[in-house]
Amino acid sequence: MTHHFIKNAESVVDGFRSMLDDDVLNAVGEENLGQLQVLIESAITTVVLESMEQVADKIEALGHQVRHDAETYDDNQDLV
């Protein structure tokens, strides 16, 4: 996980922490806030990796199409 993801998760938890009054903050505790940060980091990582996988799939499909077009160029002069 990159430093950027960790910083984003810290920022979210800090924002959440600032919304809590002292009694609630003490009841929640730093350990639970730390666990919240880990969950947020995990969620960010999951979304980024899923997005990267979708992009990789699109690039792979485009590569196959380009190869097909190159292999059938003489058969299909209507390529754009």
N, CA, C and O atoms as CSV, one atom per row, in Angstrom:
chain,resi,resn,atom,element,x,y,z
A,1,MET,N,N,0.856,-1.174,0.000
A,1,MET,CA,C,0.000,0.000,0.000
A,1,MET,C,C,0.903,1.238,0.000
A,1,MET,O,O,1.925,1.285,0.684
A,2,THR,N,N,0.508,2.198,-0.758
A,2,THR,CA,C,1.358,3.374,-0.873
A,2,THR,C,C,1.137,4.336,0.288
A,2,THR,O,O,0.129,4.290,0.993
A,3,HIS,N,N,2.095,5.181,0.446
A,3,HIS,CA,C,2.025,6.223,1.475
A,3,HIS,C,C,0.807,7.119,1.243
A,3,HIS,O,O,0.193,7.606,2.192
A,4,HIS,N,N,0.470,7.327,-0.019
A,4,HIS,CA,C,-0.680,8.170,-0.376
A,4,HIS,C,C,-1.978,7.594,0.186
A,4,HIS,O,O,-2.803,8.341,0.712
A,5,PHE,N,N,-2.171,6.282,0.083
A,5,PHE,CA,C,-3.383,5.647,0.614
A,5,PHE,C,C,-3.450,5.806,2.126
A,5,PHE,O,O,-4.510,6.087,2.684
A,6,ILE,N,N,-2.321,5.626,2.775
A,6,ILE,CA,C,-2.268,5.744,4.234
A,6,ILE,C,C,-2.623,7.169,4.654
A,6,ILE,O,O,-3.386,7.374,5.598
A,7,LYS,N,N,-2.064,8.148,3.946
A,7,LYS,CA,C,-2.361,9.551,4.267
A,7,LYS,C,C,-3.845,9.856,4.069
A,7,LYS,O,O,-4.439,10.575,4.873
A,8,ASN,N,N,-4.447,9.317,3.007
A,8,ASN,CA,C,-5.883,9.534,2.797
A,8,ASN,C,C,-6.697,8.931,3.930
A,8,ASN,O,O,-7.634,9.557,4.425
A,9,ALA,N,N,-6.349,7.725,4.339
A,9,ALA,CA,C,-7.074,7.071,5.431
A,9,ALA,C,C,-6.900,7.850,6.731
A,9,ALA,O,O,-7.857,8.023,7.486
A,10,GLU,N,N,-5.687,8.318,6.992
A,10,GLU,CA,C,-5.447,9.126,8.192
A,10,GLU,C,C,-6.304,10.387,8.165
A,10,GLU,O,O,-6.866,10.787,9.185
A,11,SER,N,N,-6.399,11.000,7.011
A,11,SER,CA,C,-7.189,12.224,6.870
A,11,SER,C,C,-8.666,11.968,7.155
A,11,SER,O,O,-9.324,12.776,7.810
A,12,VAL,N,N,-9.184,10.847,6.666
A,12,VAL,CA,C,-10.588,10.504,6.918
A,12,VAL,C,C,-10.818,10.276,8.408
A,12,VAL,O,O,-11.790,10.776,8.975
A,13,VAL,N,N,-9.928,9.526,9.037
A,13,VAL,CA,C,-10.076,9.243,10.472
A,13,VAL,C,C,-9.919,10.526,11.281
A,13,VAL,O,O,-10.649,10.734,12.250
A,14,ASP,N,N,-8.988,11.381,10.902
A,14,ASP,CA,C,-8.831,12.661,11.604
A,14,ASP,C,C,-10.091,13.511,11.480
A,14,ASP,O,O,-10.509,14.152,12.444
A,15,GLY,N,N,-10.693,13.517,10.295
A,15,GLY,CA,C,-11.942,14.249,10.104
A,15,GLY,C,C,-13.058,13.688,10.962
A,15,GLY,O,O,-13.835,14.436,11.555
A,16,PHE,N,N,-13.134,12.358,11.024
A,16,PHE,CA,C,-14.139,11.705,11.859
A,16,PHE,C,C,-13.893,12.030,13.330
A,16,PHE,O,O,-14.822,12.349,14.072
A,17,ARG,N,N,-12.630,11.946,13.737
A,17,ARG,CA,C,-12.257,12.237,15.126
A,17,ARG,C,C,-12.666,13.662,15.507
A,17,ARG,O,O,-13.135,13.900,16.620
A,18,SER,N,N,-12.488,14.601,14.589
A,18,SER,CA,C,-12.801,16.003,14.896
A,18,SER,C,C,-14.303,16.240,15.053
A,18,SER,O,O,-14.711,17.239,15.645
A,19,MET,N,N,-15.123,15.338,14.531
A,19,MET,CA,C,-16.580,15.483,14.659
A,19,MET,C,C,-17.097,14.958,16.000
A,19,MET,O,O,-18.232,15.243,16.382
A,20,LEU,N,N,-16.275,14.198,16.708
A,20,LEU,CA,C,-16.711,13.591,17.967
A,20,LEU,C,C,-16.385,14.499,19.142
A,20,LEU,O,O,-15.325,15.125,19.177
A,21,ASP,N,N,-17.296,14.569,20.102
A,21,ASP,CA,C,-16.953,15.304,21.317
A,21,ASP,C,C,-16.084,14.400,22.192
A,21,ASP,O,O,-15.972,13.201,21.938
A,22,ASP,N,N,-15.480,14.977,23.208
A,22,ASP,CA,C,-14.474,14.268,24.004
A,22,ASP,C,C,-15.001,12.989,24.645
A,22,ASP,O,O,-14.297,11.980,24.670
A,23,ASP,N,N,-16.226,13.015,25.163
A,23,ASP,CA,C,-16.781,11.816,25.799
A,23,ASP,C,C,-16.909,10.668,24.803
A,23,ASP,O,O,-16.558,9.529,25.108
A,24,VAL,N,N,-17.411,10.974,23.621
A,24,VAL,CA,C,-17.563,9.938,22.590
A,24,VAL,C,C,-16.194,9.467,22.121
A,24,VAL,O,O,-15.982,8.271,21.926
A,25,LEU,N,N,-15.278,10.388,21.941
A,25,LEU,CA,C,-13.930,10.044,21.500
A,25,LEU,C,C,-13.256,9.113,22.496
A,25,LEU,O,O,-12.601,8.149,22.100
A,26,ASN,N,N,-13.410,9.393,23.789
A,26,ASN,CA,C,-12.840,8.520,24.818
A,26,ASN,C,C,-13.510,7.156,24.820
A,26,ASN,O,O,-12.852,6.141,25.046
A,27,ALA,N,N,-14.821,7.123,24.569
A,27,ALA,CA,C,-15.543,5.850,24.536
A,27,ALA,C,C,-15.121,5.008,23.334
A,27,ALA,O,O,-14.993,3.788,23.435
A,28,VAL,N,N,-14.908,5.662,22.209
A,28,VAL,CA,C,-14.488,4.939,20.999
A,28,VAL,C,C,-13.070,4.422,21.174
A,28,VAL,O,O,-12.801,3.251,20.905
A,29,GLY,N,N,-12.177,5.264,21.613
A,29,GLY,CA,C,-10.800,4.868,21.879
A,29,GLY,C,C,-9.921,4.882,20.640
A,29,GLY,O,O,-10.387,4.719,19.512
A,30,GLU,N,N,-8.650,5.081,20.887
A,30,GLU,CA,C,-7.668,5.154,19.801
A,30,GLU,C,C,-7.504,3.816,19.086
A,30,GLU,O,O,-7.268,3.782,17.879
A,31,GLU,N,N,-7.628,2.723,19.819
A,31,GLU,CA,C,-7.484,1.408,19.185
A,31,GLU,C,C,-8.549,1.208,18.105
A,31,GLU,O,O,-8.249,0.743,17.006
A,32,ASN,N,N,-9.781,1.558,18.425
A,32,ASN,CA,C,-10.856,1.418,17.437
A,32,ASN,C,C,-10.680,2.383,16.269
A,32,ASN,O,O,-10.991,2.044,15.128
A,33,LEU,N,N,-10.186,3.571,16.551
A,33,LEU,CA,C,-9.918,4.508,15.460
A,33,LEU,C,C,-8.796,3.982,14.567
A,33,LEU,O,O,-8.822,4.178,13.351
A,34,GLY,N,N,-7.830,3.325,15.161
A,34,GLY,CA,C,-6.769,2.687,14.376
A,34,GLY,C,C,-7.317,1.579,13.491
A,34,GLY,O,O,-6.910,1.433,12.339
A,35,GLN,N,N,-8.249,0.798,14.040
A,35,GLN,CA,C,-8.886,-0.252,13.241
A,35,GLN,C,C,-9.704,0.353,12.110
A,35,GLN,O,O,-9.733,-0.189,11.004
A,36,LEU,N,N,-10.364,1.464,12.377
A,36,LEU,CA,C,-11.114,2.164,11.334
A,36,LEU,C,C,-10.175,2.601,10.217
A,36,LEU,O,O,-10.509,2.480,9.038
A,37,GLN,N,N,-9.013,3.104,10.579
A,37,GLN,CA,C,-8.045,3.536,9.569
A,37,GLN,C,C,-7.614,2.362,8.698
A,37,GLN,O,O,-7.508,2.503,7.480
A,38,VAL,N,N,-7.366,1.214,9.304
A,38,VAL,CA,C,-6.974,0.025,8.537
A,38,VAL,C,C,-8.087,-0.380,7.574
A,38,VAL,O,O,-7.815,-0.736,6.428
A,39,LEU,N,N,-9.335,-0.327,8.031
A,39,LEU,CA,C,-10.466,-0.659,7.159
A,39,LEU,C,C,-10.556,0.308,5.981
A,39,LEU,O,O,-10.833,-0.101,4.853
A,40,ILE,N,N,-10.324,1.577,6.245
A,40,ILE,CA,C,-10.377,2.580,5.177
A,40,ILE,C,C,-9.240,2.357,4.184
A,40,ILE,O,O,-9.452,2.420,2.973
A,41,GLU,N,N,-8.031,2.097,4.692
A,41,GLU,CA,C,-6.896,1.804,3.814
A,41,GLU,C,C,-7.206,0.605,2.925
A,41,GLU,O,O,-6.925,0.622,1.726
A,42,SER,N,N,-7.782,-0.423,3.513
A,42,SER,CA,C,-8.136,-1.626,2.764
A,42,SER,C,C,-9.169,-1.325,1.684
A,42,SER,O,O,-9.059,-1.814,0.560
A,43,ALA,N,N,-10.163,-0.527,2.024
A,43,ALA,CA,C,-11.199,-0.167,1.051
A,43,ALA,C,C,-10.604,0.625,-0.111
A,43,ALA,O,O,-10.932,0.371,-1.270
A,44,ILE,N,N,-9.737,1.578,0.194
A,44,ILE,CA,C,-9.099,2.371,-0.856
A,44,ILE,C,C,-8.282,1.458,-1.769
A,44,ILE,O,O,-8.373,1.554,-2.993
A,45,THR,N,N,-7.493,0.583,-1.174
A,45,THR,CA,C,-6.662,-0.332,-1.953
A,45,THR,C,C,-7.507,-1.222,-2.848
A,45,THR,O,O,-7.174,-1.427,-4.015
A,46,THR,N,N,-8.597,-1.751,-2.308
A,46,THR,CA,C,-9.475,-2.626,-3.085
A,46,THR,C,C,-10.046,-1.901,-4.290
A,46,THR,O,O,-10.042,-2.437,-5.398
A,47,VAL,N,N,-10.535,-0.694,-4.084
A,47,VAL,CA,C,-11.120,0.073,-5.188
A,47,VAL,C,C,-10.069,0.377,-6.253
A,47,VAL,O,O,-10.336,0.243,-7.447
A,48,VAL,N,N,-8.891,0.781,-5.828
A,48,VAL,CA,C,-7.834,1.111,-6.785
A,48,VAL,C,C,-7.425,-0.128,-7.575
A,48,VAL,O,O,-7.283,-0.059,-8.796
A,49,LEU,N,N,-7.234,-1.251,-6.901
A,49,LEU,CA,C,-6.818,-2.466,-7.599
A,49,LEU,C,C,-7.894,-2.976,-8.546
A,49,LEU,O,O,-7.577,-3.452,-9.635
A,50,GLU,N,N,-9.157,-2.885,-8.153
A,50,GLU,CA,C,-10.241,-3.292,-9.050
A,50,GLU,C,C,-10.286,-2.389,-10.281
A,50,GLU,O,O,-10.510,-2.867,-11.394
A,51,SER,N,N,-10.078,-1.110,-10.091
A,51,SER,CA,C,-10.059,-0.178,-11.221
A,51,SER,C,C,-8.887,-0.470,-12.148
A,51,SER,O,O,-9.037,-0.446,-13.369
A,52,MET,N,N,-7.724,-0.745,-11.573
A,52,MET,CA,C,-6.556,-1.074,-12.380
A,52,MET,C,C,-6.787,-2.358,-13.173
A,52,MET,O,O,-6.366,-2.461,-14.325
A,53,GLU,N,N,-7.449,-3.329,-12.566
A,53,GLU,CA,C,-7.742,-4.574,-13.266
A,53,GLU,C,C,-8.683,-4.330,-14.444
A,53,GLU,O,O,-8.499,-4.915,-15.511
A,54,GLN,N,N,-9.678,-3.480,-14.263
A,54,GLN,CA,C,-10.590,-3.153,-15.362
A,54,GLN,C,C,-9.846,-2.458,-16.501
A,54,GLN,O,O,-10.087,-2.753,-17.672
A,55,VAL,N,N,-8.954,-1.547,-16.165
A,55,VAL,CA,C,-8.160,-0.867,-17.189
A,55,VAL,C,C,-7.269,-1.873,-17.912
A,55,VAL,O,O,-7.152,-1.830,-19.137
A,56,ALA,N,N,-6.643,-2.774,-17.165
A,56,ALA,CA,C,-5.793,-3.795,-17.783
A,56,ALA,C,C,-6.593,-4.673,-18.733
A,56,ALA,O,O,-6.109,-5.020,-19.810
A,57,ASP,N,N,-7.813,-5.035,-18.348
A,57,ASP,CA,C,-8.673,-5.833,-19.230
A,57,ASP,C,C,-8.988,-5.075,-20.519
A,57,ASP,O,O,-8.979,-5.662,-21.601
A,58,LYS,N,N,-9.264,-3.787,-20.409
A,58,LYS,CA,C,-9.556,-2.979,-21.599
A,58,LYS,C,C,-8.332,-2.875,-22.506
A,58,LYS,O,O,-8.448,-2.961,-23.729
A,59,ILE,N,N,-7.165,-2.690,-21.902
A,59,ILE,CA,C,-5.927,-2.602,-22.686
A,59,ILE,C,C,-5.661,-3.930,-23.385
A,59,ILE,O,O,-5.265,-3.952,-24.550
A,60,GLU,N,N,-5.876,-5.028,-22.682
A,60,GLU,CA,C,-5.681,-6.346,-23.278
A,60,GLU,C,C,-6.626,-6.549,-24.464
A,60,GLU,O,O,-6.207,-7.030,-25.517
A,61,ALA,N,N,-7.890,-6.185,-24.296
A,61,ALA,CA,C,-8.865,-6.330,-25.383
A,61,ALA,C,C,-8.475,-5.457,-26.577
A,61,ALA,O,O,-8.595,-5.881,-27.726
A,62,LEU,N,N,-8.013,-4.246,-26.304
A,62,LEU,CA,C,-7.575,-3.364,-27.376
A,62,LEU,C,C,-6.372,-3.959,-28.105
A,62,LEU,O,O,-6.289,-3.894,-29.331
A,63,GLY,N,N,-5.451,-4.532,-27.353
A,63,GLY,CA,C,-4.292,-5.183,-27.959
A,63,GLY,C,C,-4.696,-6.316,-28.888
A,63,GLY,O,O,-4.147,-6.466,-29.979
A,64,HIS,N,N,-5.669,-7.117,-28.443
A,64,HIS,CA,C,-6.166,-8.205,-29.294
A,64,HIS,C,C,-6.813,-7.650,-30.560
A,64,HIS,O,O,-6.619,-8.197,-31.646
A,65,GLN,N,N,-7.576,-6.573,-30.430
A,65,GLN,CA,C,-8.232,-5.974,-31.598
A,65,GLN,C,C,-7.205,-5.419,-32.576
A,65,GLN,O,O,-7.343,-5.592,-33.787
A,66,VAL,N,N,-6.174,-4.752,-32.056
A,66,VAL,CA,C,-5.127,-4.207,-32.919
A,66,VAL,C,C,-4.416,-5.340,-33.647
A,66,VAL,O,O,-4.161,-5.243,-34.847
A,67,ARG,N,N,-4.093,-6.417,-32.926
A,67,ARG,CA,C,-3.434,-7.567,-33.555
A,67,ARG,C,C,-4.324,-8.153,-34.647
A,67,ARG,O,O,-3.857,-8.445,-35.748
A,68,HIS,N,N,-5.602,-8.322,-34.336
A,68,HIS,CA,C,-6.544,-8.862,-35.323
A,68,HIS,C,C,-6.607,-7.958,-36.553
A,68,HIS,O,O,-6.562,-8.440,-37.684
A,69,ASP,N,N,-6.710,-6.655,-36.331
A,69,ASP,CA,C,-6.769,-5.715,-37.452
A,69,ASP,C,C,-5.498,-5.777,-38.295
A,69,ASP,O,O,-5.560,-5.714,-39.522
A,70,ALA,N,N,-4.350,-5.901,-37.637
A,70,ALA,CA,C,-3.086,-5.981,-38.368
A,70,ALA,C,C,-2.997,-7.273,-39.173
A,70,ALA,O,O,-2.518,-7.272,-40.307
A,71,GLU,N,N,-3.459,-8.371,-38.585
A,71,GLU,CA,C,-3.393,-9.667,-39.267
A,71,GLU,C,C,-4.374,-9.765,-40.427
A,71,GLU,O,O,-4.153,-10.534,-41.363
A,72,THR,N,N,-5.442,-9.002,-40.374
A,72,THR,CA,C,-6.461,-9.081,-41.429
A,72,THR,C,C,-6.506,-7.810,-42.262
A,72,THR,O,O,-7.509,-7.540,-42.924
A,73,TYR,N,N,-5.445,-7.036,-42.239
A,73,TYR,CA,C,-5.432,-5.753,-42.942
A,73,TYR,C,C,-5.722,-5.916,-44.427
A,73,TYR,O,O,-6.536,-5.180,-44.985
A,74,ASP,N,N,-5.068,-6.869,-45.066
A,74,ASP,CA,C,-5.279,-7.073,-46.503
A,74,ASP,C,C,-6.692,-7.538,-46.806
A,74,ASP,O,O,-7.224,-7.265,-47.882
A,75,ASP,N,N,-7.299,-8.239,-45.859
A,75,ASP,CA,C,-8.660,-8.740,-46.054
A,75,ASP,C,C,-9.707,-7.658,-45.822
A,75,ASP,O,O,-10.837,-7.763,-46.298
A,76,ASN,N,N,-9.325,-6.628,-45.092
A,76,ASN,CA,C,-10.312,-5.623,-44.687
A,76,ASN,C,C,-9.723,-4.232,-44.882
A,76,ASN,O,O,-9.100,-3.694,-43.966
A,77,GLN,N,N,-9.905,-3.658,-46.027
A,77,GLN,CA,C,-9.340,-2.343,-46.336
A,77,GLN,C,C,-10.131,-1.196,-45.716
A,77,GLN,O,O,-9.758,-0.036,-45.889
A,78,ASP,N,N,-11.215,-1.492,-44.999
A,78,ASP,CA,C,-12.064,-0.456,-44.414
A,78,ASP,C,C,-11.631,-0.047,-43.012
A,78,ASP,O,O,-12.408,0.579,-42.292
A,79,LEU,N,N,-10.422,-0.383,-42.613
A,79,LEU,CA,C,-9.965,-0.022,-41.266
A,79,LEU,C,C,-9.915,1.488,-41.118
A,79,LEU,O,O,-9.592,2.216,-42.057
A,80,VAL,N,N,-10.238,1.932,-39.933
A,80,VAL,CA,C,-10.245,3.368,-39.652
A,80,VAL,C,C,-8.919,3.769,-39.075
A,80,VAL,O,O,-8.709,4.941,-38.765
